[in-house]
Amino acid sequence: MRRSETLESWLFSIVVFGSIINEGYMNRPTEVEQHCIFNRNPNACNYGITIGVLAFLGCMAFLALDAYFPQISSVKDRKKVVLGDIGFSAFWSFLWFVGFCFLTNQWQVTDLEKDDPLKEGADAARAAITFSFFSIFTWAAQAFLGYQRYRLGADSALFSQEYTDPSQDSSAPYGPYLSGDEMEAPGSYQQPLSTGAYTSSSEGYQTQDY
């Protein structure tokens, strides 16, 4: 299918959820409990981690399907795989757009002087926002390439309802099966005899006159 875009999306998802998990939770100097660096809103961190992990798993599944796709002989199964690729990629591109807007909005209203005076998690937050933005286009590219693949299959016989695997075509006529006894039944075959060509007499071989 499109392994380069899948690998990019896979890498971007790791950056997003990895940045939030490692440095996305901070505590004020006067507090012990840690809070999400995005305006102390746990929903922002949970959203970024969730879509990042699910995108990571989705990329792994698509990479496995890319390797297994040539071995899928069923036309219906191939069509389902391509349509699933298009739908999942388009939906995840939308989710990344929502995540980018959500994280950006929460980051803009974050009071870094109070929540992160040492600026320890600022780089992680910016990395999550940046790669969320990049993920919008990588997943949109996957959906577009999947659509092109679907159109290519629709124009050919690959996704045709009349397409039949020749090895599985049951409409071809077959001759009746004959056992060995039926094929060599007594009296069913007689070797033609040639008169005058050979004799069993003591004279031996005689030349046939033409």
One Martini backbone bead per residue (centre of mass of N, CA, C, O) as a GRO file, in nm:
protein
  210
    1MET     BB    1   0.078   0.049  -0.032
    2ARG     BB    2   0.207   0.289   0.221
    3ARG     BB    3   0.483   0.279   0.409
    4SER     BB    4   0.601   0.563   0.450
    5GLU     BB    5   0.347   0.694   0.579
    6THR     BB    6   0.318   0.488   0.806
    7LEU     BB    7   0.593   0.541   0.942
    8GLU     BB    8   0.543   0.836   1.004
    9SER     BB    9   0.293   0.798   1.180
   10TRP     BB   10   0.429   0.612   1.383
   11LEU     BB   11   0.642   0.820   1.479
   12PHE     BB   12   0.452   1.054   1.562
   13SER     BB   13   0.294   0.899   1.781
   14ILE     BB   14   0.534   0.854   1.968
   15VAL     BB   15   0.596   1.151   2.024
   16VAL     BB   16   0.329   1.231   2.150
   17PHE     BB   17   0.287   1.016   2.384
   18GLY     BB   18   0.578   1.032   2.494
   19SER     BB   19   0.583   1.331   2.580
   20ILE     BB   20   0.342   1.319   2.776
   21ILE     BB   21   0.434   1.090   2.964
   22ASN     BB   22   0.719   1.205   3.047
   23GLU     BB   23   0.651   1.560   3.041
   24GLY     BB   24   0.318   1.621   3.089
   25TYR     BB   25   0.376   1.621   3.408
   26MET     BB   26   0.319   1.860   3.670
   27ASN     BB   27   0.439   2.053   3.956
   28ARG     BB   28   0.425   2.255   4.195
   29PRO     BB   29   0.621   2.362   4.450
   30THR     BB   30   0.354   2.332   4.656
   31GLU     BB   31   0.323   2.047   4.519
   32VAL     BB   32   0.278   1.691   4.461
   33GLU     BB   33   0.078   1.677   4.254
   34GLN     BB   34   0.023   1.597   3.928
   35HIS     BB   35  -0.023   1.776   3.618
   36CYS     BB   36  -0.127   1.885   3.336
   37ILE     BB   37   0.036   2.108   3.124
   38PHE     BB   38  -0.250   2.161   2.992
   39ASN     BB   39  -0.401   2.354   3.203
   40ARG     BB   40  -0.462   2.117   3.403
   41ASN     BB   41  -0.585   1.913   3.179
   42PRO     BB   42  -0.652   1.579   3.158
   43ASN     BB   43  -0.792   1.559   2.876
   44ALA     BB   44  -0.553   1.644   2.702
   45CYS     BB   45  -0.360   1.413   2.772
   46ASN     BB   46  -0.553   1.175   2.717
   47TYR     BB   47  -0.599   1.235   2.422
   48GLY     BB   48  -0.306   1.223   2.318
   49ILE     BB   49  -0.248   0.933   2.416
   50THR     BB   50  -0.478   0.777   2.282
   51ILE     BB   51  -0.432   0.851   1.978
   52GLY     BB   52  -0.136   0.765   1.977
   53VAL     BB   53  -0.167   0.463   2.047
   54LEU     BB   54  -0.378   0.389   1.829
   55ALA     BB   55  -0.201   0.477   1.592
   56PHE     BB   56   0.026   0.281   1.645
   57LEU     BB   57  -0.147   0.022   1.614
   58GLY     BB   58  -0.254   0.085   1.329
   59CYS     BB   59   0.021   0.085   1.187
   60MET     BB   60   0.092  -0.207   1.252
   61ALA     BB   61  -0.149  -0.329   1.102
   62PHE     BB   62  -0.085  -0.208   0.818
   63LEU     BB   63   0.194  -0.337   0.785
   64ALA     BB   64   0.087  -0.626   0.793
   65LEU     BB   65  -0.108  -0.594   0.548
   66ASP     BB   66   0.104  -0.522   0.339
   67ALA     BB   67   0.244  -0.805   0.355
   68TYR     BB   68  -0.041  -0.981   0.317
   69PHE     BB   69  -0.202  -0.882   0.064
   70PRO     BB   70  -0.094  -1.071  -0.177
   71GLN     BB   71  -0.234  -1.335  -0.023
   72ILE     BB   72  -0.513  -1.229  -0.096
   73SER     BB   73  -0.767  -1.391  -0.287
   74SER     BB   74  -1.004  -1.237  -0.198
   75VAL     BB   75  -1.193  -0.982  -0.316
   76LYS     BB   76  -1.354  -0.895  -0.065
   77ASP     BB   77  -1.114  -0.869   0.129
   78ARG     BB   78  -0.962  -0.652  -0.029
   79LYS     BB   79  -1.185  -0.440  -0.018
   80LYS     BB   80  -1.200  -0.419   0.291
   81VAL     BB   81  -0.910  -0.326   0.339
   82VAL     BB   82  -0.920  -0.063   0.172
   83LEU     BB   83  -1.167   0.066   0.313
   84GLY     BB   84  -1.045   0.056   0.597
   85ASP     BB   85  -0.807   0.238   0.533
   86ILE     BB   86  -0.966   0.490   0.454
   87GLY     BB   87  -1.142   0.527   0.709
   88PHE     BB   88  -0.922   0.533   0.927
   89SER     BB   89  -0.745   0.762   0.812
   90ALA     BB   90  -0.961   0.984   0.800
   91PHE     BB   91  -1.043   0.974   1.099
   92TRP     BB   92  -0.752   1.028   1.216
   93SER     BB   93  -0.714   1.301   1.087
   94PHE     BB   94  -0.944   1.432   1.247
   95LEU     BB   95  -0.837   1.370   1.533
   96TRP     BB   96  -0.574   1.534   1.496
   97PHE     BB   97  -0.710   1.803   1.455
   98VAL     BB   98  -0.849   1.813   1.726
   99GLY     BB   99  -0.590   1.778   1.896
  100PHE     BB  100  -0.444   2.028   1.800
  101CYS     BB  101  -0.657   2.234   1.893
  102PHE     BB  102  -0.673   2.149   2.188
  103LEU     BB  103  -0.371   2.179   2.270
  104THR     BB  104  -0.333   2.471   2.178
  105ASN     BB  105  -0.548   2.600   2.359
  106GLN     BB  106  -0.431   2.499   2.633
  107TRP     BB  107  -0.146   2.626   2.595
  108GLN     BB  108  -0.232   2.929   2.578
  109VAL     BB  109  -0.369   2.913   2.888
  110THR     BB  110  -0.108   2.858   3.020
  111ASP     BB  111   0.062   2.896   3.337
  112LEU     BB  112   0.398   2.880   3.356
  113GLU     BB  113   0.473   3.032   3.621
  114LYS     BB  114   0.309   2.813   3.792
  115ASP     BB  115   0.318   2.521   3.650
  116ASP     BB  116   0.627   2.589   3.493
  117PRO     BB  117   0.893   2.754   3.600
  118LEU     BB  118   1.131   2.559   3.464
  119LYS     BB  119   1.052   2.449   3.175
  120GLU     BB  120   1.037   2.122   3.144
  121GLY     BB  121   0.752   2.080   2.953
  122ALA     BB  122   0.755   2.262   2.697
  123ASP     BB  123   0.886   2.085   2.477
  124ALA     BB  124   0.681   1.852   2.490
  125ALA     BB  125   0.432   2.018   2.417
  126ARG     BB  126   0.533   2.119   2.142
  127ALA     BB  127   0.579   1.838   2.019
  128ALA     BB  128   0.287   1.741   2.034
  129ILE     BB  129   0.169   1.965   1.857
  130THR     BB  130   0.345   1.935   1.603
  131PHE     BB  131   0.286   1.620   1.548
  132SER     BB  132  -0.015   1.657   1.523
  133PHE     BB  133  -0.002   1.828   1.270
  134PHE     BB  134   0.151   1.620   1.089
  135SER     BB  135  -0.062   1.386   1.117
  136ILE     BB  136  -0.282   1.500   0.942
  137PHE     BB  137  -0.123   1.455   0.664
  138THR     BB  138  -0.041   1.157   0.680
  139TRP     BB  139  -0.334   1.045   0.705
  140ALA     BB  140  -0.444   1.183   0.451
  141ALA     BB  141  -0.248   1.042   0.258
  142GLN     BB  142  -0.348   0.756   0.316
  143ALA     BB  143  -0.638   0.802   0.220
  144PHE     BB  144  -0.568   0.887  -0.070
  145LEU     BB  145  -0.409   0.630  -0.152
  146GLY     BB  146  -0.643   0.439  -0.094
  147TYR     BB  147  -0.834   0.561  -0.306
  148GLN     BB  148  -0.656   0.506  -0.548
  149ARG     BB  149  -0.656   0.199  -0.508
  150TYR     BB  150  -0.959   0.163  -0.541
  151ARG     BB  151  -0.985   0.278  -0.828
  152LEU     BB  152  -0.791   0.080  -0.959
  153GLY     BB  153  -0.964  -0.171  -0.885
  154ALA     BB  154  -1.235  -0.076  -1.020
  155ASP     BB  155  -1.109  -0.059  -1.319
  156SER     BB  156  -1.061  -0.341  -1.272
  157ALA     BB  157  -1.094  -0.695  -1.198
  158LEU     BB  158  -1.040  -0.712  -0.888
  159PHE     BB  159  -1.345  -0.579  -0.787
  160SER     BB  160  -1.515  -0.763  -0.939
  161GLN     BB  161  -1.798  -0.961  -0.927
  162GLU     BB  162  -1.696  -1.149  -1.181
  163TYR     BB  163  -1.458  -1.231  -1.036
  164THR     BB  164  -1.247  -1.529  -1.083
  165ASP     BB  165  -1.073  -1.772  -0.974
  166PRO     BB  166  -0.944  -2.008  -1.175
  167SER     BB  167  -0.890  -2.225  -0.942
  168GLN     BB  168  -1.222  -2.172  -0.848
  169ASP     BB  169  -1.366  -2.262  -1.105
  170SER     BB  170  -1.692  -2.436  -1.140
  171SER     BB  171  -1.794  -2.389  -1.455
  172ALA     BB  172  -1.617  -2.589  -1.566
  173PRO     BB  173  -1.605  -2.858  -1.756
  174TYR     BB  174  -1.631  -3.210  -1.688
  175GLY     BB  175  -1.544  -3.518  -1.723
  176PRO     BB  176  -1.596  -3.825  -1.677
  177TYR     BB  177  -1.525  -4.066  -1.454
  178LEU     BB  178  -1.283  -4.327  -1.492
  179SER     BB  179  -1.195  -4.622  -1.440
  180GLY     BB  180  -0.977  -4.871  -1.504
  181ASP     BB  181  -1.191  -5.080  -1.599
  182GLU     BB  182  -1.343  -4.887  -1.799
  183MET     BB  183  -1.094  -4.816  -1.981
  184GLU     BB  184  -1.027  -5.156  -1.989
  185ALA     BB  185  -1.233  -5.311  -2.136
  186PRO     BB  186  -1.337  -5.587  -2.265
  187GLY     BB  187  -1.340  -5.543  -2.618
  188SER     BB  188  -1.280  -5.225  -2.660
  189TYR     BB  189  -1.001  -5.333  -2.791
  190GLN     BB  190  -0.858  -5.365  -3.124
  191GLN     BB  191  -0.620  -5.482  -3.319
  192PRO     BB  192  -0.535  -5.435  -3.620
  193LEU     BB  193  -0.542  -5.625  -3.910
  194SER     BB  194  -0.299  -5.740  -4.151
  195THR     BB  195  -0.326  -5.853  -4.465
  196GLY     BB  196  -0.020  -5.978  -4.599
  197ALA     BB  197   0.215  -5.861  -4.424
  198TYR     BB  198   0.189  -6.113  -4.231
  199THR     BB  199   0.324  -6.436  -4.142
  200SER     BB  200   0.338  -6.766  -3.970
  201SER     BB  201   0.503  -6.895  -4.156
  202SER     BB  202   0.800  -7.030  -4.278
  203GLU     BB  203   0.846  -6.785  -4.484
  204GLY     BB  204   0.786  -6.534  -4.332
  205TYR     BB  205   0.850  -6.253  -4.473
  206GLN     BB  206   0.626  -6.054  -4.672
  207THR     BB  207   0.576  -5.861  -4.930
  208GLN     BB  208   0.387  -5.596  -5.003
  209ASP     BB  209   0.155  -5.532  -5.245
  210TYR     BB  210   0.074  -5.225  -5.441
   0.00000   0.00000   0.00000
